[in-house]
Amino acid sequence: MNFLFGPVNSRRLGRSLGIDLFREKICNLNCVYCEVGPTTVPANRRGLYSPTREILAEITEFCSDPHRLAAVDVLTVTAKGEPTLHLDLGVILRHIKSLTDKPVAVLTNGTTLADDEVREALQLADIVVPSLDAVRAESFSKVDRPARGLAVEAIINGLRDFSRAYRGRLWLEILLVRDINDADADIDALLPVLTSLQFDRIQLNTVVRPPADPGARPVAEARLAEIARRLQAALAVPVDLPSPVAGFGDERDAAPLPTADAEPAALRQAIIQMVRRRPCTAADIDRVFH
C-alpha cells in the first residue's frame, strides 16, 4: 500500500493505523525539528496533492478485512507535511466514518484552522492533535520557519475558534527546541494564549529523532519536566511528556506488529514502511518489533 502504514504503537492512541496523505513532503512550515526532513518547496495553498481515489481504495481494502480492522484502536490521518492542505480531507474522513466505528484522529500543525472548510472537515474526526510550538513571533519564525504570509497571530485565532467549536477530543502538541523556544519568556507568553483555548490535554515534546536541522537539540529532561509542571498548574489539564524511547511507547503498549520470528518478508516490509516515513535508530526498530 502507498498511503496506509502500520499499525504502529502509540502510548496515547494505542494501535494506530497510519493514513499518510502525501507521497512527498508538502508543508507550509519548515520546522527545524521535522523528522521527515526539510521542506524544499513550501506549499501555502490547499490543493489536490494526492490521488484521493487511491487513498479511498486503500482504506476500503483495509476496512473490509475484519481481522485487520480488529487489530486497530484508531485510524490516524497524517502526512509527510500538513494533511489539511489536501482539499479532499473531508472526503477522506467521511469515507473512513462510513466504513468503521473506530475513532479517527488527525495530526495537524494547526496553521490552516482559520479556514472554514478545514474546521468543518475536522469536525468529522474524533481526535484532533494540533501543534502550537511558540506564540512569540521571533521564536515561531525560528522554530517553525513558516512559508511567506503565515502569521502566528492568525494561527492562534484559528486554533482558538476551532477549539471553542470542536466537540471531539482536542490534544495540543507543543514541541520545544533547546535555546529556540524554551526560554522563560516563551513559556510566559504561551500561558495566557493556552488559557484562552479549550482542549483536553497537552503533549509536551522535544527533539527525539534526527531533525531537519542538525542544530536542533532536545531540551534537557529536567527543564522539560519543570515546564510541564508550570503548564499543568496553570491549566489543570494532563500534560504528557515524551515516551522513554523516541516516541514509540513503552511496554504497556504492545501492538500487534510482526516480531523477530515472523516471516522474513513480512518483517522486512514492516520495517521498510516504518523507516520510509521517519528516521529510526536500531534501538527504535528493536523496541517496536520486540
Secondary structure, DSSP 8 states (H G I E B T S, - for coil): --SEEEEEEETTTEEEEEEE--SS-B-SB--TT-TT---SS---S-B--S-HHHHHHHHHHHHT-HHHHHT-SEEEEE-SB-GGGBTTHHHHHHHHHHH--S-EEEEE-STTTTSHHHHHHHTT-SEEEEB----SHHHHHHHH-B-TT--HHHHHHHHHHHHHH--SEEEEEEEEBTTTS-SHHHHHHHHHHHHTS--SEEEEEE--S--SSTT--B--HHHHHHHHHHHHHHH-S-EE---SSTTS--TT-------TTS-HHHHHHHHHHHHHHS---HHHHHHHT-
